[in-house]
């Protein structure tokens, strides 16, 4: 994780993000996010899902990868700049759906 963050911050990839937000996940959720990411990538590669800088961008792909197989709910974004979304995450955090006695409960 540390190496990926350093690479993103360095500009080595052709752009620099100087902020980040880490979602705390369990080992099971890590596997679910990985599966979700593979599905999202497959949809983009097959052209089923089309990139749009404003409405379907890399932030949206990350949100979808996290939410698809987990009970983690990410806040909506309307700004395509990743650092803007990182700030929203820091302010709002993420929610989790859980079951208690057959009722859904949101955890922050």
C-alpha positions as CSV (number, residue, x, y, z in Angstrom):
1,X,0.0,0.0,0.0
2,X,2.8,2.4,0.9
3,X,4.5,1.9,-2.4
4,X,1.3,2.5,-4.4
5,X,0.7,5.8,-2.4
6,X,4.2,7.0,-2.9
7,X,4.0,6.3,-6.7
8,X,0.7,8.2,-7.0
9,X,2.1,11.1,-5.1
10,X,5.4,11.2,-7.0
11,X,3.9,12.0,-10.4
12,X,5.6,9.0,-11.8
13,X,2.4,7.9,-13.5
14,X,2.1,11.2,-15.4
15,X,0.0,13.0,-12.8
16,X,0.2,13.7,-9.2
17,X,-2.4,13.3,-6.5
18,X,-1.2,14.8,-3.2
19,X,-3.9,13.4,-1.0
20,X,-5.5,10.0,-0.2
21,X,-8.1,8.3,1.9
22,X,-7.8,4.7,3.1
23,X,-11.0,2.7,3.8
24,X,-10.4,0.2,6.6
25,X,-11.4,-3.2,5.4
26,X,-11.4,-6.8,6.6
27,X,-9.5,-9.5,4.8
28,X,-12.9,-10.7,3.5
29,X,-13.8,-7.2,2.2
30,X,-10.3,-7.0,0.5
31,X,-11.2,-10.1,-1.5
32,X,-14.7,-8.7,-2.3
33,X,-13.2,-5.4,-3.5
34,X,-10.7,-7.3,-5.6
35,X,-13.5,-9.2,-7.3
36,X,-15.5,-6.0,-7.8
37,X,-12.5,-4.3,-9.4
38,X,-12.0,-7.2,-11.8
39,X,-15.7,-7.0,-12.8
40,X,-15.4,-3.2,-13.3
41,X,-12.2,-3.5,-15.4
42,X,-13.9,-6.2,-17.5
43,X,-16.9,-3.9,-18.2
44,X,-14.5,-1.0,-19.2
45,X,-12.3,-3.3,-21.4
46,X,-15.4,-4.7,-23.2
47,X,-16.8,-1.2,-23.7
48,X,-19.9,-2.1,-21.7
49,X,-19.1,0.9,-19.5
50,X,-17.7,4.0,-21.1
51,X,-15.3,6.5,-19.5
52,X,-16.5,10.1,-19.1
53,X,-14.5,12.6,-17.2
54,X,-17.5,14.1,-15.5
55,X,-20.0,11.2,-15.1
56,X,-18.0,8.0,-15.2
57,X,-14.4,8.6,-14.3
58,X,-11.7,6.8,-12.3
59,X,-13.2,7.9,-9.0
60,X,-16.5,6.3,-10.0
61,X,-14.7,3.1,-11.0
62,X,-13.1,2.9,-7.6
63,X,-16.4,3.6,-5.9
64,X,-18.1,0.8,-7.9
65,X,-15.3,-1.6,-7.2
66,X,-15.6,-1.1,-3.5
67,X,-19.4,-1.1,-3.4
68,X,-20.2,-3.9,-5.8
69,X,-19.5,-6.9,-3.5
70,X,-19.3,-5.3,-0.1
71,X,-21.7,-3.6,2.3
72,X,-19.5,-0.4,2.1
73,X,-21.4,2.6,0.8
74,X,-19.2,5.4,-0.6
75,X,-20.6,9.0,-0.8
76,X,-21.6,10.3,-4.2
77,X,-19.2,12.5,-6.1
78,X,-19.9,15.3,-8.5
79,X,-16.4,16.7,-8.9
80,X,-14.0,14.7,-11.2
81,X,-10.9,15.8,-9.3
82,X,-9.7,13.0,-7.0
83,X,-8.4,15.3,-4.3
84,X,-11.8,16.9,-4.0
85,X,-13.3,13.5,-3.4
86,X,-10.6,12.6,-0.8
87,X,-11.7,15.7,1.1
88,X,-15.3,14.6,1.0
89,X,-14.3,11.1,2.3
90,X,-12.4,12.7,5.1
91,X,-15.4,14.8,6.1
92,X,-18.1,12.2,5.7
93,X,-16.3,8.8,5.8
94,X,-18.0,5.7,4.5
95,X,-21.1,3.8,5.7
96,X,-21.6,0.1,6.1
97,X,-24.8,-1.8,5.9
98,X,-25.3,-4.5,8.6
99,X,-28.1,-6.7,9.7
100,X,-29.5,-6.6,13.3
101,X,-32.6,-8.6,13.9
102,X,-33.5,-8.5,10.2
103,X,-33.2,-4.7,10.0
104,X,-30.6,-2.8,8.1
105,X,-28.4,-0.5,10.1
106,X,-25.9,2.1,8.9
107,X,-22.5,2.3,10.6
108,X,-20.2,5.2,10.2
